[in-house]
Amino acid sequence: MGRYCKAYPVEKFRQFSHWREQTENIRLQPSDKDENTSAKRSLTADSFLYLQENYVVTDGIFKDENIIFDEVTPAWKEFCHTVLEFEIPADASTPLSA
């Protein structure tokens, strides 16, 4: 798990002109018909994804799991700062003391 992430509606991410979803990494959820089976959820307008501290987007809070977008470029970082207004809080950017 990373030190910081922020949830955004998937529609916000889709505003980025070079957005490419890695749909094969969408997380599983229990099936509506049978609780013993799982199926990939679909990303709808109501879905949220997580922008991690390293600018990777995941389907869940874990930094290295269910990666949906990982093309971290200067243009992507600029989009995150200007459009999404993503900023890592100062207390989340300092290392944990042992």
GUVOTI-494752 format. One record per residue (C-alpha): residue in one letter; x, y, z; residue number from 0. Coordinates in nm, 4 decimals, decimal comma. Last residue first. Example, Ala and Ser with C-alpha at 12.3 -4.5 7.8 and 13.67 -1.06 7.14 Angstrom:
# residues 2
+---------+----------+----------+----------+-----+
| residuo |       xx |       yy |       zz | num |
+---------+----------+----------+----------+-----+
|       S |   1,3670 |  -0,1060 |   0,7140 |   1 |
|       A |   1,2300 |  -0,4500 |   0,7800 |   0 |
+---------+----------+----------+----------+-----+
***
This chain:
# residues 98
+---------+----------+----------+----------+-----+
| residuo |       xx |       yy |       zz | num |
+---------+----------+----------+----------+-----+
|       A |   1,1169 |   0,3838 |   1,2407 |  97 |
|       S |   1,0074 |   0,7248 |   1,1207 |  96 |
|       L |   0,7709 |   0,7301 |   0,8251 |  95 |
|       P |   0,9100 |   0,9172 |   0,5268 |  94 |
|       T |   0,7709 |   1,2613 |   0,4422 |  93 |
|       S |   0,5350 |   1,2948 |   0,1459 |  92 |
|       A |   0,2135 |   1,2178 |   0,3344 |  91 |
|       D |   0,2576 |   1,4989 |   0,5875 |  90 |
|       A |   0,3161 |   1,7472 |   0,3058 |  89 |
|       P |  -0,0143 |   1,6594 |   0,1368 |  88 |
|       I |   0,0233 |   1,5161 |  -0,2151 |  87 |
|       E |  -0,1446 |   1,7456 |  -0,4644 |  86 |
|       F |  -0,3947 |   1,6534 |  -0,7325 |  85 |
|       E |  -0,5913 |   1,9477 |  -0,8730 |  84 |
|       L |  -0,7630 |   1,7069 |  -1,1150 |  83 |
|       V |  -0,7398 |   1,9496 |  -1,4073 |  82 |
|       T |  -0,4167 |   2,1359 |  -1,3284 |  81 |
|       H |  -0,2109 |   1,8963 |  -1,1182 |  80 |
|       C |  -0,3229 |   1,5658 |  -1,2668 |  79 |
|       F |  -0,3210 |   1,7063 |  -1,6207 |  78 |
|       E |   0,0360 |   1,8326 |  -1,5681 |  77 |
|       K |   0,1389 |   1,4888 |  -1,4417 |  76 |
|       W |  -0,0158 |   1,3277 |  -1,7489 |  75 |
|       A |   0,1607 |   1,5711 |  -1,9834 |  74 |
|       P |   0,4952 |   1,5072 |  -1,8080 |  73 |
|       T |   0,4408 |   1,1348 |  -1,8666 |  72 |
|       V |   0,3200 |   0,8528 |  -1,6438 |  71 |
|       E |   0,1634 |   0,5914 |  -1,8721 |  70 |
|       D |   0,0460 |   0,3697 |  -1,5863 |  69 |
|       F |  -0,3323 |   0,3443 |  -1,6215 |  68 |
|       I |  -0,5658 |   0,0732 |  -1,4881 |  67 |
|       I |  -0,3340 |  -0,0966 |  -1,2403 |  66 |
|       N |  -0,5279 |  -0,3553 |  -1,0396 |  65 |
|       E |  -0,2593 |  -0,3887 |  -0,7735 |  64 |
|       D |   0,0674 |  -0,2007 |  -0,7126 |  63 |
|       K |  -0,0556 |   0,1041 |  -0,5202 |  62 |
|       F |  -0,3409 |  -0,0590 |  -0,3289 |  61 |
|       I |  -0,6437 |   0,1649 |  -0,2843 |  60 |
|       G |  -0,8590 |   0,0059 |  -0,5491 |  59 |
|       D |  -0,8905 |   0,0131 |  -0,9276 |  58 |
|       T |  -0,5566 |   0,1812 |  -0,9820 |  57 |
|       V |  -0,4227 |   0,4929 |  -1,1510 |  56 |
|       V |  -0,0448 |   0,5516 |  -1,1518 |  55 |
|       Y |   0,0647 |   0,9054 |  -1,0675 |  54 |
|       N |   0,3369 |   0,7875 |  -0,8202 |  53 |
|       E |   0,1298 |   0,9144 |  -0,5235 |  52 |
|       Q |  -0,1634 |   0,7055 |  -0,6471 |  51 |
|       L |  -0,4701 |   0,8203 |  -0,8372 |  50 |
|       Y |  -0,7532 |   0,5895 |  -0,7382 |  49 |
|       L |  -1,0525 |   0,4914 |  -0,9508 |  48 |
|       F |  -1,4211 |   0,5598 |  -0,8884 |  47 |
|       S |  -1,7166 |   0,4196 |  -1,0795 |  46 |
|       D |  -2,0463 |   0,6094 |  -1,1166 |  45 |
|       A |  -1,9912 |   0,6886 |  -1,4871 |  44 |
|       T |  -1,9438 |   0,3154 |  -1,5405 |  43 |
|       L |  -1,6385 |   0,0921 |  -1,5204 |  42 |
|       S |  -1,7570 |  -0,2662 |  -1,5352 |  41 |
|       R |  -1,6821 |  -0,5095 |  -1,2570 |  40 |
|       K |  -1,4849 |  -0,8170 |  -1,3387 |  39 |
|       A |  -1,6671 |  -1,1276 |  -1,2264 |  38 |
|       S |  -1,6572 |  -1,3389 |  -0,9150 |  37 |
|       T |  -1,8293 |  -1,6609 |  -0,8149 |  36 |
|       N |  -1,9355 |  -1,7942 |  -0,4747 |  35 |
|       E |  -2,1841 |  -1,5104 |  -0,4172 |  34 |
|       D |  -2,3933 |  -1,6323 |  -0,7138 |  33 |
|       K |  -2,6343 |  -1,4154 |  -0,9101 |  32 |
|       D |  -2,4917 |  -1,0720 |  -0,8375 |  31 |
|       S |  -2,1385 |  -1,2001 |  -0,8903 |  30 |
|       P |  -1,8847 |  -1,1029 |  -0,6282 |  29 |
|       Q |  -1,6380 |  -0,8395 |  -0,7457 |  28 |
|       L |  -1,3173 |  -0,8685 |  -0,9422 |  27 |
|       R |  -1,0795 |  -0,5821 |  -0,9974 |  26 |
|       I |  -1,0175 |  -0,4258 |  -1,3362 |  25 |
|       N |  -0,6727 |  -0,5256 |  -1,4615 |  24 |
|       E |  -0,7810 |  -0,6532 |  -1,8059 |  23 |
|       T |  -0,9400 |  -0,3129 |  -1,8566 |  22 |
|       Q |  -0,6036 |  -0,1437 |  -1,9014 |  21 |
|       E |  -0,7663 |   0,1910 |  -1,9671 |  20 |
|       R |  -0,5960 |   0,4237 |  -2,2140 |  19 |
|       W |  -0,6111 |   0,7993 |  -2,1438 |  18 |
|       H |  -0,4063 |   0,9989 |  -2,3950 |  17 |
|       S |  -0,6515 |   1,2919 |  -2,4248 |  16 |
|       F |  -0,7137 |   1,3146 |  -2,0504 |  15 |
|       Q |  -1,0879 |   1,3699 |  -1,9972 |  14 |
|       R |  -1,1259 |   0,9958 |  -1,9278 |  13 |
|       F |  -0,9617 |   1,0495 |  -1,5899 |  12 |
|       K |  -1,2484 |   1,2728 |  -1,4772 |  11 |
|       E |  -1,5069 |   1,0220 |  -1,6070 |  10 |
|       V |  -1,3553 |   0,7516 |  -1,3843 |   9 |
|       P |  -1,4742 |   0,9450 |  -1,0802 |   8 |
|       Y |  -1,1784 |   1,0362 |  -0,8608 |   7 |
|       A |  -1,0298 |   0,8765 |  -0,5506 |   6 |
|       K |  -0,7062 |   1,0048 |  -0,3989 |   5 |
|       C |  -0,3945 |   0,8129 |  -0,3044 |   4 |
|       Y |  -0,1252 |   0,8513 |  -0,0408 |   3 |
|       R |   0,1409 |   0,6496 |   0,1435 |   2 |
|       G |   0,1261 |   0,3462 |  -0,0817 |   1 |
|       M |   0,0000 |   0,0000 |   0,0000 |   0 |
+---------+----------+----------+----------+-----+
***
